[in-house]
Amino acid sequence: MAATIRLMRFGKRKNPFYRIVVLDKRKKRDGAYLEKIGLYRPFEIKNNILIEKNRFDYWIEKGAELSEGLQRLLKNKKQISYKA
């Protein structure tokens, strides 16, 4: 199965937050996901990206690809905090 790691949008209009999820590559952005591995809150001041590092690494090992939006987001790594 081809999996991808991408952002899933939640929240109110003009106040979104995103879950970082693993899902089948052929599914829609807000479709059923395999696993939630993180959270991104763009309007929060500190550490607005939270990722479960061991699960992220597991899915990357299995061949999951990052979406374009998540790749752009992870370029600035000083905002990321890892959950053990």
C-alpha positions in Angstrom: 0.0 0.0 0.0 1.3 3.5 -0.9 1.0 5.7 2.1 1.6 9.4 2.5 2.1 11.7 5.5 0.0 14.9 5.1 -1.9 17.6 6.9 -5.6 17.2 7.7 -7.4 20.5 8.4 -9.7 21.1 11.4 -10.9 24.1 13.3 -13.0 27.2 12.5 -12.8 29.5 9.6 -9.8 31.8 9.9 -8.6 29.7 12.9 -7.4 26.4 11.6 -5.3 23.7 13.1 -4.0 20.6 11.4 -3.4 16.9 12.3 -0.4 15.3 10.8 -1.7 11.9 9.6 -0.7 8.9 7.6 -3.2 7.8 5.0 -3.5 5.9 1.7 -2.1 8.0 -1.1 -5.3 7.7 -3.1 -7.6 9.1 -0.3 -8.8 12.6 0.0 -7.3 15.1 2.4 -10.0 14.7 4.9 -10.7 11.0 4.3 -10.2 8.2 6.8 -6.6 7.9 8.0 -4.4 5.1 9.2 -2.7 6.9 12.1 -2.5 10.3 13.7 1.2 11.1 14.3 1.2 14.8 15.1 -0.4 18.2 15.3 0.3 21.6 13.8 -1.2 24.9 15.2 -0.2 27.8 12.9 -1.5 30.6 15.2 0.0 29.3 18.4 3.2 31.2 19.5 5.6 28.5 20.7 6.3 25.0 19.4 3.4 24.9 17.0 4.4 21.5 15.4 4.3 18.4 17.6 5.3 15.1 16.1 5.6 11.6 17.5 9.1 10.9 16.3 9.1 7.1 16.6 5.9 6.7 14.6 7.1 9.3 12.0 10.3 7.3 11.6 8.4 4.0 11.4 6.2 5.3 8.5 9.2 6.8 6.7 10.9 3.4 7.0 7.8 1.7 5.5 8.1 4.0 2.5 5.5 6.7 3.3 6.1 9.9 1.4 5.7 13.4 2.7 3.1 15.7 1.0 4.4 18.9 -0.5 2.8 21.1 2.2 4.4 19.1 5.0 7.8 19.2 3.3 7.6 23.0 3.2 6.5 23.1 6.8 9.3 20.8 8.1 12.1 22.9 6.4 12.0 25.2 9.4 12.9 22.6 12.0 13.4 25.0 14.9 9.6 25.1 15.5 9.3 21.3 15.9 8.9 19.5 19.2 9.0 15.8 19.4 6.8 13.7 21.6 8.4 10.5 22.9 
